[in-house]
Amino acid sequence: MKNLFLIVTGILFLGCEKDDTPTTITTANDLTTALEALSVHTPIPGFTVATVKNGSITYQNSFGNRNEELELPYTNQTLQPIGSISKTFIAVAVVKCIELGLFDLETPINDILPQPINNPLNTNSEIRIKHLVQHSSGLVDNPNTILSTYYLLPNQDLSTEGAQLLLDAQFEVRSPRTLQALIEDYYYPSGNLYQLNNFTSNPPGTAYSYSNIASSLTAYLIELRSQMPYREFVQTYILEPLAMDQTGFEYHLGDPGYAYSNVYFEKNIPFPFYSCDSYPDGFMKTNNDDLSKFLEDMIKGNMGISNTLFAPNYYQMLFTETAFNHSIFWILNGNTIEHSGGDPGISCNLAFDSVKNQGYFILTNYDVSTAEHQAVFQNFIQNVESKLNQFLNL
């Protein structure tokens, strides 16, 4: 999950009310009834869920609102960012590059980069692709500069309370950097984001340190070797084969063909729309209809019955541990293969059981950047997950 900024406010804590819905779920209708009741009693404005079992989508539904002010419902077609779940798409893209013979996990990154990245705190280190995908490269996110990679989209009302929260957190309206410009600014001494705190002294492969920008560096390496923009690579090799027709990295605000959710600090405090220069690691926008297809294929691939994105043995590679309880970007927790995602105004989970071949995702338009909101979300997510697991285990 992305490191969320802290917002210092005096906004009162909103707690989830006690969940009084029936504890036994035996049908899809029972699940819908339970989740509808939960949506009434939670401060989370809107959310969407789906379940997949044995390679088939078994449940999809959405609850609450995508726009509280206009009372527009959150539907299975509602689009929102999914935070660091976006890294699972980098993971698939990495494996596709390996299948295409563009590089492998042992390839040194400086064999690909036109200008080498040198760690000033460990000058003899050799960073390989495998170190990036397991977050052990020694390239880290610097809290002093990470917020400057975010920006507000133009032509929005910045006089609102939600806008002020982001402005106070150093967000500004500006043009985005290209992925190349971000990498050069952050990792090269001539860059305006370059600091020693962008690195650690740990040799590659010896210590885990979760990094968003290093994940986007992986996407940049894909651009270089494939000679395709990362967006285009993902579109060609992932989104089109899975018929994820509305998923992508850009906002299409004002286009009636795209129904975006607002993202919220609290129900009455929407944030303005924003994005980030390191878009590959956290700014995929998708909806229930599309993400269900992705989860379905991941589970089929784990079962050895899909060749939609690559040959079956490459799905096995995708989910095989490299180090530090990670495969290729995916987090391994016992039999569970998962990733979460969070940014201002969004909190999301996606997980599946690699033995039972069943899983789910939960996307919300709710912020968890304060301890109070984290408590709300944890209460909510535990309630929802327990209901989804009851349904999956029927």
C-alpha positions as CSV (number, residue, x, y, z in Angstrom):
1,M,0.0,0.0,0.0
2,K,1.2,3.5,-0.7
3,N,2.5,5.5,2.2
4,L,-0.4,7.9,2.8
5,F,0.2,11.4,4.0
6,L,-1.0,12.5,7.4
7,I,-3.8,15.0,7.5
8,V,-3.9,16.9,10.8
9,T,-7.5,18.0,11.4
10,G,-10.0,18.2,14.2
11,I,-12.7,16.2,12.3
12,L,-14.6,14.0,14.7
13,F,-14.1,10.3,14.6
14,L,-16.8,8.4,12.7
15,G,-17.1,4.8,13.9
16,C,-18.9,1.9,12.3
17,E,-22.1,1.0,14.0
18,K,-22.5,-2.5,15.3
19,D,-23.2,-5.0,12.5
20,D,-26.6,-6.5,13.3
21,T,-27.1,-8.4,10.1
22,P,-27.6,-12.2,10.2
23,T,-24.3,-14.0,10.6
24,T,-25.2,-17.0,8.3
25,I,-24.9,-16.4,4.6
26,T,-26.1,-19.3,2.4
27,T,-27.1,-17.5,-0.9
28,A,-26.1,-14.6,-3.0
29,N,-29.2,-12.8,-1.8
30,D,-28.1,-13.3,1.8
31,L,-24.8,-11.7,0.9
32,T,-26.4,-8.8,-0.8
33,T,-28.8,-8.2,2.2
34,A,-25.8,-8.3,4.6
35,L,-23.7,-5.9,2.5
36,E,-26.6,-3.5,2.0
37,A,-27.2,-3.3,5.7
38,L,-23.5,-2.7,6.3
39,S,-23.5,0.1,3.7
40,V,-26.2,1.9,5.7
41,H,-24.2,1.7,8.9
42,T,-20.7,2.7,7.7
43,P,-19.2,6.1,7.1
44,I,-17.7,4.7,3.9
45,P,-19.5,6.5,1.0
46,G,-19.3,3.7,-1.6
47,F,-17.8,0.3,-2.2
48,T,-17.8,-2.6,-4.7
49,V,-17.0,-6.3,-4.2
50,A,-16.6,-9.4,-6.3
51,T,-15.9,-13.0,-5.7
52,V,-14.3,-15.6,-7.9
53,K,-14.3,-19.4,-7.3
54,N,-12.6,-22.1,-9.3
55,G,-12.0,-19.7,-12.2
56,S,-15.6,-18.3,-12.4
57,I,-17.0,-15.0,-11.2
58,T,-19.6,-15.9,-8.6
59,Y,-20.7,-12.5,-7.2
60,Q,-20.5,-8.9,-8.2
61,N,-22.2,-6.0,-6.5
62,S,-21.8,-2.3,-5.5
63,F,-23.2,-0.3,-2.6
64,G,-23.5,3.3,-1.5
65,N,-22.7,6.3,-3.6
66,R,-20.0,7.4,-6.0
67,N,-21.1,11.0,-5.5
68,E,-22.7,11.8,-2.2
69,E,-23.8,15.4,-3.1
70,L,-25.7,14.2,-6.2
71,E,-26.7,10.9,-4.7
72,L,-25.3,9.0,-7.7
73,P,-25.0,5.3,-6.8
74,Y,-21.8,3.3,-6.9
75,T,-22.3,0.6,-9.6
76,N,-20.3,-2.2,-11.1
77,Q,-19.4,0.2,-13.9
78,T,-18.1,2.9,-11.5
79,L,-14.4,3.7,-12.1
80,Q,-11.9,4.5,-9.3
81,P,-8.2,4.3,-8.7
82,I,-7.1,1.0,-7.0
83,G,-3.8,2.3,-5.5
84,S,-1.0,-0.3,-5.2
85,I,-3.1,-3.1,-6.6
86,S,-1.8,-1.5,-9.8
87,K,1.5,-3.2,-9.0
88,T,-0.1,-6.5,-9.9
89,F,-0.3,-5.2,-13.4
90,I,3.4,-4.3,-13.4
91,A,3.9,-7.9,-12.2
92,V,2.0,-9.3,-15.2
93,A,3.9,-7.0,-17.5
94,V,7.2,-8.1,-16.1
95,V,6.3,-11.8,-16.7
96,K,5.2,-10.9,-20.2
97,C,8.5,-9.3,-20.9
98,I,10.2,-12.5,-19.7
99,E,8.1,-14.6,-22.0
100,L,8.9,-12.3,-24.9
101,G,12.6,-12.6,-24.2
102,L,13.1,-8.9,-23.4
103,F,14.8,-9.6,-20.0
104,D,14.7,-12.0,-17.1
105,L,14.7,-11.6,-13.3
106,E,18.5,-11.8,-13.2
107,T,19.0,-8.9,-15.7
108,P,20.9,-6.0,-14.1
109,I,18.9,-2.8,-14.5
110,N,21.9,-0.9,-15.7
111,D,22.1,-3.3,-18.7
112,I,18.8,-1.7,-19.7
113,L,19.0,1.9,-18.6
114,P,20.7,4.4,-21.0
115,Q,22.3,6.0,-18.0
116,P,23.2,3.8,-15.0
117,I,21.5,4.3,-11.6
118,N,24.3,4.2,-8.9
119,N,23.5,3.9,-5.2
120,P,25.7,6.5,-3.5
121,L,25.4,4.6,-0.2
122,N,26.5,1.3,-1.7
123,T,28.6,2.0,-4.8
124,N,29.4,-1.6,-5.6
125,S,25.8,-2.8,-5.6
126,E,24.3,-4.4,-8.7
127,I,20.5,-4.1,-8.8
128,R,18.7,-6.7,-10.8
129,I,15.1,-6.9,-11.9
130,K,14.4,-9.5,-9.1
131,H,15.3,-6.9,-6.5
132,L,12.8,-4.4,-7.8
133,V,9.9,-6.9,-7.8
134,Q,10.6,-8.0,-4.3
135,H,11.3,-4.5,-2.9
136,S,14.9,-5.2,-1.9
137,S,16.8,-3.0,-4.4
138,G,18.0,-0.4,-1.9
139,L,16.1,2.2,-3.8
140,V,13.4,3.6,-1.5
141,D,10.7,6.2,-1.2
142,N,11.8,9.4,0.4
143,P,9.1,10.9,2.6
144,N,10.6,14.3,2.1
145,T,10.0,14.3,-1.7
146,I,7.3,11.7,-2.4
147,L,4.4,14.1,-2.1
148,S,5.9,16.3,-4.8
149,T,5.2,13.6,-7.3
150,Y,1.4,14.1,-6.8
151,Y,-0.5,16.7,-8.7
152,L,-4.1,18.0,-8.9
153,L,-6.0,17.9,-12.2
154,P,-6.9,21.3,-13.7
155,N,-10.2,23.0,-13.9
156,Q,-11.5,22.0,-10.4
157,D,-12.9,24.0,-7.5
158,L,-10.0,24.3,-5.1
159,S,-11.9,26.3,-2.5
160,T,-13.4,23.1,-0.9
161,E,-12.3,21.6,2.4
162,G,-11.1,18.5,0.6
163,A,-9.0,20.5,-1.8
164,Q,-7.5,22.4,1.1
165,L,-6.4,19.2,2.7
166,L,-4.5,18.2,-0.5
167,L,-3.1,21.7,-1.0
168,D,-1.8,21.6,2.6
169,A,-0.2,18.3,1.8
170,Q,1.8,20.0,-1.1
171,F,-0.4,18.9,-4.0
172,E,-0.5,21.5,-6.7
173,V,-2.0,21.9,-10.2
174,R,0.7,21.2,-12.7
175,S,1.5,19.2,-15.8
176,P,2.7,15.6,-15.1
177,R,6.2,14.5,-15.5
178,T,6.9,11.7,-18.0
179,L,8.0,8.4,-16.5
180,Q,11.4,9.1,-17.9
181,A,11.6,12.5,-16.3
182,L,10.5,11.1,-12.9
183,I,13.2,8.5,-13.0
184,E,15.9,11.0,-14.0
185,D,14.7,13.5,-11.4
186,Y,14.7,11.0,-8.6
187,Y,17.7,8.7,-9.2
188,Y,20.3,10.8,-10.9
189,P,22.4,13.5,-9.1
190,S,21.3,16.2,-11.6
191,G,17.6,15.6,-10.8
192,N,15.6,18.0,-8.7
193,L,14.2,15.2,-6.5
194,Y,17.6,13.6,-5.9
195,Q,18.6,13.1,-2.3
196,L,20.7,10.5,-0.4
197,N,17.5,9.5,1.4
198,N,16.3,8.0,-1.9
199,F,18.7,5.1,-1.2
200,T,19.7,2.8,1.6
201,S,23.1,1.3,2.3
202,N,21.7,-2.3,2.3
203,P,23.1,-4.4,-0.5
204,P,20.4,-5.5,-3.0
205,G,18.5,-8.6,-2.0
206,T,19.4,-8.3,1.7
207,A,16.6,-6.1,3.2
208,Y,13.0,-5.4,2.4
209,S,11.9,-1.8,1.9
210,Y,8.6,-1.2,0.0
211,S,9.0,1.3,-2.7
212,N,6.5,2.9,-5.1
213,I,9.0,4.8,-7.2
214,A,11.2,1.7,-7.6
215,S,8.1,-0.1,-8.8
216,S,7.5,2.5,-11.4
217,L,11.2,2.2,-12.4
218,T,10.3,-1.4,-13.3
219,A,7.6,0.0,-15.6
220,Y,10.2,2.3,-17.1
221,L,12.5,-0.6,-17.8
222,I,9.5,-2.3,-19.6
223,E,9.2,0.8,-21.7
224,L,12.9,0.8,-22.7
225,R,13.1,-2.9,-23.6
226,S,9.7,-3.2,-25.3
227,Q,10.1,0.2,-27.1
228,M,6.5,0.9,-26.1
229,P,5.0,3.4,-23.6
230,Y,4.1,1.4,-20.5
231,R,0.4,2.4,-20.9
232,E,0.5,1.0,-24.4
233,F,2.2,-2.2,-23.2
234,V,-0.4,-2.8,-20.6
235,Q,-3.2,-2.0,-23.0
236,T,-1.8,-4.4,-25.6
237,Y,-0.8,-7.3,-23.5
238,I,-3.2,-7.2,-20.5
239,L,-6.2,-5.0,-20.9
240,E,-7.2,-6.0,-24.5
241,P,-6.7,-9.8,-24.0
242,L,-8.9,-9.6,-20.9
243,A,-11.5,-7.3,-22.5
244,M,-11.0,-4.7,-19.7
245,D,-12.5,-2.1,-21.9
246,Q,-12.8,0.8,-19.4
247,T,-9.6,0.3,-17.4
248,G,-6.6,2.6,-17.9
249,F,-4.3,5.1,-16.2
250,E,-5.8,8.4,-17.5
251,Y,-8.9,10.2,-16.3
252,H,-11.5,11.0,-19.0
253,L,-13.3,13.6,-17.0
254,G,-16.3,15.1,-18.8
255,D,-16.6,12.0,-21.1
256,P,-20.1,10.5,-20.4
257,G,-18.8,7.1,-21.3
258,Y,-16.7,7.0,-18.1
259,A,-18.4,7.1,-14.7
260,Y,-15.8,8.0,-12.0
261,S,-16.3,7.9,-8.3
262,N,-15.4,10.8,-6.2
263,V,-12.9,9.9,-3.5
264,Y,-13.6,11.1,0.0
265,F,-11.9,12.1,3.2
266,E,-15.3,11.7,4.8
267,K,-18.8,11.4,3.3
268,N,-19.2,15.2,3.2
269,I,-15.6,16.0,2.2
270,P,-14.7,14.8,-1.3
271,F,-11.2,15.3,-2.6
272,P,-10.6,16.9,-6.0
273,F,-9.3,14.5,-8.7
274,Y,-5.5,14.1,-8.6
275,S,-2.8,11.8,-10.0
276,C,0.9,11.1,-9.6
277,D,4.0,11.0,-11.8
278,S,4.7,7.4,-10.7
279,Y,1.3,6.3,-12.1
280,P,2.3,2.7,-12.9
281,D,2.6,1.8,-9.2
282,G,-0.7,3.1,-8.0
283,F,-3.0,4.9,-10.5
284,M,-4.8,2.3,-12.5
285,K,-8.5,3.2,-12.7
286,T,-10.9,0.3,-13.1
287,N,-14.3,-0.9,-12.1
288,N,-16.0,-4.1,-10.8
289,D,-16.8,-5.4,-14.3
290,D,-13.2,-5.1,-15.5
291,L,-11.3,-6.0,-12.3
292,S,-13.4,-9.2,-12.0
293,K,-12.0,-10.4,-15.3
294,F,-8.4,-9.8,-14.0
295,L,-9.0,-11.7,-10.8
296,E,-10.7,-14.5,-12.7
297,D,-7.7,-14.9,-15.0
298,M,-5.2,-14.8,-12.1
299,I,-7.1,-17.6,-10.3
300,K,-7.4,-19.6,-13.6
301,G,-3.7,-19.0,-14.1
302,N,-2.9,-20.3,-10.6
303,M,-5.0,-23.4,-11.5
304,G,-3.0,-23.9,-14.7
305,I,-6.0,-23.5,-16.9
306,S,-5.4,-20.1,-18.5
307,N,-3.1,-19.1,-21.4
308,T,-4.9,-15.7,-22.0
309,L,-1.9,-13.6,-21.0
310,F,1.0,-16.0,-21.4
311,A,1.7,-19.8,-21.3
312,P,0.7,-21.6,-18.1
313,N,4.3,-22.0,-16.8
314,Y,4.6,-18.2,-16.7
315,Y,1.6,-17.9,-14.5
316,Q,3.4,-20.2,-12.2
317,M,6.4,-17.9,-12.3
318,L,4.1,-14.9,-11.5
319,F,3.1,-16.5,-8.2
320,T,6.4,-18.2,-7.1
321,E,8.1,-16.6,-4.2
322,T,11.3,-14.6,-5.0
323,A,12.1,-13.4,-1.5
324,F,10.6,-11.6,1.6
325,N,7.2,-13.3,1.2
326,H,6.8,-11.8,-2.3
327,S,6.5,-13.3,-5.7
328,I,6.7,-10.8,-8.5
329,F,5.2,-7.9,-6.7
330,W,2.4,-10.1,-5.3
331,I,2.4,-10.5,-1.5
332,L,2.4,-14.1,-0.2
333,N,0.7,-14.8,3.1
334,G,0.5,-18.5,3.6
335,N,-1.9,-19.8,1.0
336,T,-3.1,-16.3,0.3
337,I,-1.8,-14.3,-2.7
338,E,-2.8,-10.6,-2.3
339,H,-2.2,-6.9,-2.7
340,S,-3.8,-3.9,-1.1
341,G,-4.0,-0.3,-2.3
342,G,-4.5,3.0,-0.7
343,D,-4.1,6.7,-1.5
344,P,-6.0,9.8,-0.3
345,G,-9.7,8.9,-0.6
346,I,-9.3,5.2,-1.6
347,S,-8.7,1.9,0.3
348,C,-8.8,-1.4,-1.6
349,N,-8.0,-5.1,-1.0
350,L,-7.6,-8.0,-3.5
351,A,-6.8,-11.5,-2.4
352,F,-7.2,-15.2,-3.4
353,D,-6.5,-18.5,-1.8
354,S,-4.0,-20.4,-4.0
355,V,-5.2,-23.8,-2.7
356,K,-8.9,-23.3,-2.7
357,N,-8.7,-21.2,-5.9
358,Q,-11.2,-18.6,-4.6
359,G,-10.8,-14.9,-3.9
360,Y,-12.4,-11.5,-3.8
361,F,-11.7,-7.8,-4.0
362,I,-13.1,-4.9,-2.1
363,L,-12.7,-1.3,-3.5
364,T,-13.8,1.7,-1.5
365,N,-13.8,5.5,-2.1
366,Y,-12.8,6.2,1.5
367,D,-9.6,7.6,3.0
368,V,-7.5,5.9,5.7
369,S,-4.8,8.6,6.2
370,T,-5.7,9.1,9.9
371,A,-5.6,6.6,12.7
372,E,-9.4,7.1,13.2
373,H,-10.2,6.3,9.6
374,Q,-7.9,3.3,9.7
375,A,-9.9,2.0,12.6
376,V,-13.1,2.6,10.7
377,F,-11.8,0.8,7.6
378,Q,-10.4,-2.2,9.5
379,N,-13.8,-2.7,11.2
380,F,-15.5,-2.4,7.9
381,I,-13.1,-4.6,6.0
382,Q,-13.2,-7.4,8.6
383,N,-17.0,-7.4,8.4
384,V,-17.1,-7.5,4.6
385,E,-14.3,-10.1,4.3
386,S,-16.1,-12.4,6.8
387,K,-19.2,-12.2,4.7
388,L,-17.4,-12.8,1.4
389,N,-15.6,-15.8,2.9
390,Q,-18.8,-17.3,4.2
391,F,-20.2,-17.0,0.7
392,L,-17.1,-18.5,-0.9
393,N,-16.9,-21.4,1.5
394,L,-20.5,-22.6,0.8
